[in-house]
Amino acid sequence: MMMVTTADLYDHYHQTLHVCELQFRSFGRRKRFFGQCATVWTHEDHLPVLNALKTDGGGKVLVVDGGGSLKVGVMGDRIAGVAVENNWAGVVIYGAVRDTSAINQLDIGVKALGATARRGWSPVSGVGNGVINFGGALFSPGQWVYADEDCVLVSPNELDFELASQTAAPIAALEAAAGYK
């Protein structure tokens, strides 16, 4: 479980991180999650997401480029359940989900732009394991994704939480000395 915040990680690793500038909503029981990045692109079709999540996640984070569409949910509670069964740490969706009350009962972290009741009915081919770009951040398979209530970060390497937490204490002390609250 990720104990440091994305703010702490950013303070220590700001020179190497990409910060996704989108304002995501959080779903699922895991409010903080991280793992190696896997990617998929789709447009208003849940099948590419389902196919990716049917594989062994091994603690990874699936990043879905849904083109920012809020028209159709590309993941619902059943697909999120498949992700839990296959050991995915979380899913970041540049698009919408559905069945959020049921997703919120699952032990997974989900970030999405929003939610809808609508699902897709026409299959669209998706593309997996490529570089995707949204919110000012590049997501490449094998990179590391860190997410919490504040934002989503992308790192070329796995980050050391201990180093980030050591940076947080001196910064807090400096801010306190300067009169910041």
C-alpha positions in Angstrom: 0.0 0.0 0.0 1.3 3.4 -0.9 1.8 5.4 2.3 3.4 8.6 0.9 1.3 10.9 -1.2 1.8 11.9 -4.8 2.7 15.4 -3.5 5.5 13.8 -1.5 6.7 11.9 -4.5 6.5 15.0 -6.7 8.5 17.0 -4.1 11.4 14.5 -4.2 11.2 13.4 -7.9 9.8 16.4 -9.7 12.6 16.4 -12.3 11.7 13.0 -13.7 7.9 12.8 -13.2 5.1 13.5 -15.6 2.0 14.9 -13.8 -1.3 14.1 -15.5 -3.2 17.4 -15.4 -6.7 15.9 -15.6 -9.0 16.1 -12.7 -10.0 12.5 -12.2 -12.7 11.0 -9.9 -11.7 8.1 -7.7 -13.6 4.8 -7.5 -12.9 1.5 -5.8 -11.7 0.9 -2.2 -8.1 1.7 -3.0 -7.7 5.4 -2.9 -3.9 5.1 -3.4 -2.3 2.7 -5.8 0.7 2.2 -8.0 2.3 -0.3 -10.3 4.0 -0.8 -13.6 2.1 0.7 -16.6 0.2 -1.3 -19.2 -1.8 0.6 -21.8 -4.8 0.2 -24.1 -6.6 2.5 -26.5 -10.3 2.2 -27.2 -13.3 4.4 -28.2 -16.5 3.7 -26.4 -15.9 0.0 -26.3 -15.3 -2.1 -23.2 -14.0 -5.2 -24.9 -10.4 -4.0 -25.3 -10.4 -3.1 -21.6 -11.8 -6.5 -20.6 -9.3 -8.3 -22.8 -6.4 -6.5 -21.2 -7.7 -7.1 -17.6 -8.2 -10.8 -18.3 -4.4 -11.2 -18.3 -2.4 -11.6 -15.1 -1.9 -8.0 -13.8 0.9 -8.8 -11.4 0.2 -5.6 -9.5 0.2 -3.4 -12.6 -1.9 -0.4 -13.5 -3.9 -0.4 -16.7 -4.0 3.0 -18.3 -6.9 3.3 -20.8 -7.1 6.1 -23.4 -10.8 6.3 -24.0 -10.4 9.6 -25.9 -12.0 11.5 -23.0 -15.5 10.3 -23.9 -18.1 10.5 -21.2 -20.8 9.1 -23.5 -20.1 5.4 -22.8 -18.5 3.6 -19.9 -15.6 1.4 -20.9 -15.5 -0.4 -17.6 -18.2 -1.5 -15.2 -18.3 -3.5 -12.0 -18.0 -6.9 -13.7 -14.9 -5.8 -15.6 -13.4 -4.3 -12.5 -14.1 -7.6 -10.8 -12.1 -9.3 -13.5 -9.2 -6.9 -12.7 -9.4 -7.8 -9.0 -9.4 -11.5 -9.8 -6.3 -11.1 -12.0 -4.3 -9.0 -9.5 -4.4 -5.6 -11.1 -3.5 -2.7 -8.7 -5.7 -0.2 -10.5 -7.0 1.3 -13.7 -6.7 4.9 -14.9 -9.3 5.7 -17.6 -9.3 8.8 -19.8 -13.0 8.3 -20.2 -16.0 7.0 -18.2 -17.0 4.1 -16.1 -20.4 2.7 -15.1 -21.8 0.8 -12.1 -19.7 3.0 -9.6 -21.6 1.9 -6.4 -20.5 -1.7 -7.2 -17.0 -0.7 -8.2 -16.6 1.1 -4.9 -17.1 -2.2 -3.1 -14.1 -3.8 -4.8 -10.5 -3.9 -3.7 -9.1 -1.9 -6.6 -8.2 1.7 -7.4 -9.9 3.3 -10.3 -9.5 6.8 -11.7 -11.8 8.0 -14.4 -13.1 11.3 -15.8 -16.7 10.5 -14.8 -19.5 7.9 -14.9 -22.5 7.1 -17.0 -25.2 4.4 -17.2 -24.6 3.9 -20.9 -22.5 1.0 -22.3 -21.2 0.3 -25.7 -23.0 -2.1 -28.1 -20.8 -1.9 -31.1 -17.3 -3.5 -30.9 -14.4 -1.2 -31.8 -10.9 -2.6 -32.2 -8.6 -1.4 -29.5 -4.8 -1.2 -29.5 -2.8 -2.4 -26.5 0.7 -1.9 -25.3 1.5 1.4 -27.1 2.4 4.9 -25.9 -0.6 7.0 -25.0 -0.8 10.7 -24.2 -3.4 12.6 -22.3 -3.5 15.3 -19.7 0.1 16.4 -20.5 1.5 13.0 -19.6 3.0 10.2 -21.7 2.1 6.7 -20.5 4.4 3.9 -21.8 4.3 0.2 -21.0 6.8 -0.6 -18.3 6.9 2.9 -16.8 5.4 3.3 -13.2 2.1 4.9 -12.4 1.3 6.4 -9.0 -2.2 7.6 -8.1 -3.9 9.0 -5.1 -6.8 11.3 -4.2 -4.8 14.3 -5.7 -3.5 13.1 -9.1 -1.8 10.6 -11.3 2.0 10.6 -11.8 4.1 8.7 -14.3 7.7 7.8 -13.7 10.3 6.1 -15.9 11.4 4.1 -12.9 10.0 2.7 -9.7 10.2 5.3 -7.0 11.6 4.9 -3.5 8.9 5.8 -0.9 11.5 6.0 1.9 13.4 8.7 0.1 10.2 10.6 -0.7 9.1 10.5 2.9 12.5 11.8 4.1 12.1 14.8 1.7 8.6 15.6 3.0 9.7 16.2 6.7 12.4 18.9 5.9 10.0 20.6 3.5 7.3 20.7 6.2 9.8 22.1 8.7 10.9 24.8 6.3 7.3 25.8 5.6 6.5 25.9 9.3 9.5 28.1 9.9 8.4 30.5 7.1 4.9 30.7 8.6 3.1 28.5 6.1 0.2 26.6 7.6 
